[in-house]
Amino acid sequence: MTNSAAMIKELRQLTGAGMMDCKRALEETGGDMEQAIAELRKKGAAAAAKRAGRIAAEGVIVCQSNTSHSILVEVNCETDFVAKDDSFIEFCNQVASTILEACPSSDVDVGALKIAGGPTDAGFTTVEEARQGLITKVGENISVRRFALLESSGSVVGHYLHGSKIGVIVVLNQASDQLKLDIAMHIAASAPLFIDVEDVDQDMLNKERNIYQAQAEETGKPSDMIEKIVKGKVAKFLSSNALLEQPFVRDTDIKVRKHLESEEARVKAMVRFEVGEGLEKRSDDFVAEVMSQARG
């Protein structure tokens, strides 16, 4: 399979690996970008794993809610200048309101949805028409990248927006206003991938285990030692990425689990979006900034 220069460039941006390493990884994986990243990590050619999830595109995260659902939406543009434009922000809010009202499945064609509240001032009736109109106006490509709808009826919902770059929704069985804000801010700062260790996606876990196995085998150590190394790394991956096992940002001497138990609260669902994550590196360290604010 022939891999384009654009694919090689994208893989370099995602991993920090050399051009030839990226080219070989794509050839070995038949052009599968995700598998190519995993291969580079195994061989030690890629930079830190987290670099694959750093900020790339500009844009905003919008959070809205009604009596039954809460929503996060990410809309991207090309520059931070446009991300702060009133027309762009208005469009983002329209998109969120439209999806929240329609309450569609996750695989819906958002562009085909009728704009909530009827046609816009410019006469656009669908999200796609409004998007195309905005592109013409601002001169940049605009994309509605993703959204997440969480059912919230009968539950307590915490929201947190760090500026417009990180957004969190957390659904709890019960919680004070302070607790739900604290947990939402913790999620924004610590970026857990799942609520508890047993909630981990098995495909994700198997992929991590395979990477650790390949890395350990490169050391040339005996098989029993390799098994212990892999087991330890898997355990660390689970504990560091499970919300309930993470040190609570406001009091790092206790875990989130203990803090929740002290108020008889339980996290039922959560979602965290960060603008452009998974696309390309940016220099802004929003996680550190949120962590600093969360700790007061």
Sequence and secondary structure as in RCSB ss.txt:
>XXXX:A:sequence
MTNSAAMIKELRQLTGAGMMDCKRALEETGGDMEQAIAELRKKGAAAAAKRAGRIAAEGVIVCQSNTSHSILVEV
NCETDFVAKDDSFIEFCNQVASTILEACPSSDVDVGALKIAGGPTDAGFTTVEEARQGLITKVGENISVRRFALL
ESSGSVVGHYLHGSKIGVIVVLNQASDQLKLDIAMHIAASAPLFIDVEDVDQDMLNKERNIYQAQAEETGKPSDM
IEKIVKGKVAKFLSSNALLEQPFVRDTDIKVRKHLESEEARVKAMVRFEVGEGLEKRSDDFVAEVMSQARG
>XXXX:A:secstr
    HHHHHHHHHHH   HHHHHHHHHHTTT HHHHHHHHHHHT S  GGGGGS  SEEEEEEEE SSEEEEEEE
EES HHHHT HHHHHHHHHHHHHHHHH   TT  GGGSB TTSS TT   BHHHHHHHHHHHHSS  EEEEEEEE
E TTSEEEEEEETTTEEEEEEESS  HHHHHHHHHHHHHH  SBSSGGGS HHHHHHHHHHHHHHHHTTT  HHH
HHHHHHHHHHHHHHHHBGGGSEETTEEEEEHHHHHHTTT  EEEEEEEETTTTT   S  HHHHHHHHHT 
